[in-house]
């Protein structure tokens, strides 16, 4: 599965636009992680507990988007983007989205 943030893939042409595709995940740190992160925020610097959580969330959202695209019969996703938001004070929503397409080598 080719995934690009651009509209086109060099050396390929889009034979068919399958449609919008996305993968979504919502994550929350446990109470222990929140306490450690809170202490780190007092001292300043990177909060590694949240960085790790968000890296994992992006990977999971991307994997879910790819699964969705494959189920739709696509072999590529163009214009891929990530978006994120907060739900309440302790949860983060991450979505990977783009346009599922079928491409052929030129």
Secondary structure in CASP SS format (residue, H / E / C, confidence):
PFRMAT SS
TARGET T0000
AUTHOR 0000-0000-0000
METHOD secondary structure of the structure
MODEL  1
X C 1.00
X E 1.00
X E 1.00
X C 1.00
X C 1.00
X C 1.00
X C 1.00
X C 1.00
X C 1.00
X C 1.00
X C 1.00
X E 1.00
X E 1.00
X E 1.00
X E 1.00
X E 1.00
X E 1.00
X E 1.00
X E 1.00
X E 1.00
X E 1.00
X E 1.00
X E 1.00
X E 1.00
X E 1.00
X E 1.00
X E 1.00
X E 1.00
X C 1.00
X C 1.00
X H 1.00
X H 1.00
X H 1.00
X H 1.00
X H 1.00
X H 1.00
X H 1.00
X H 1.00
X H 1.00
X H 1.00
X H 1.00
X H 1.00
X H 1.00
X C 1.00
X C 1.00
X C 1.00
X C 1.00
X H 1.00
X H 1.00
X H 1.00
X H 1.00
X H 1.00
X H 1.00
X H 1.00
X H 1.00
X H 1.00
X H 1.00
X H 1.00
X H 1.00
X H 1.00
X H 1.00
X H 1.00
X H 1.00
X H 1.00
X H 1.00
X H 1.00
X H 1.00
X H 1.00
X H 1.00
X H 1.00
X H 1.00
X C 1.00
X C 1.00
X C 1.00
X C 1.00
X E 1.00
X E 1.00
X E 1.00
X E 1.00
X E 1.00
X E 1.00
X E 1.00
X E 1.00
X E 1.00
X E 1.00
X E 1.00
X E 1.00
X C 1.00
X C 1.00
X C 1.00
X E 1.00
X E 1.00
X E 1.00
X E 1.00
X E 1.00
X E 1.00
X E 1.00
X E 1.00
X E 1.00
X E 1.00
X E 1.00
X E 1.00
X E 1.00
X E 1.00
X E 1.00
X C 1.00
END
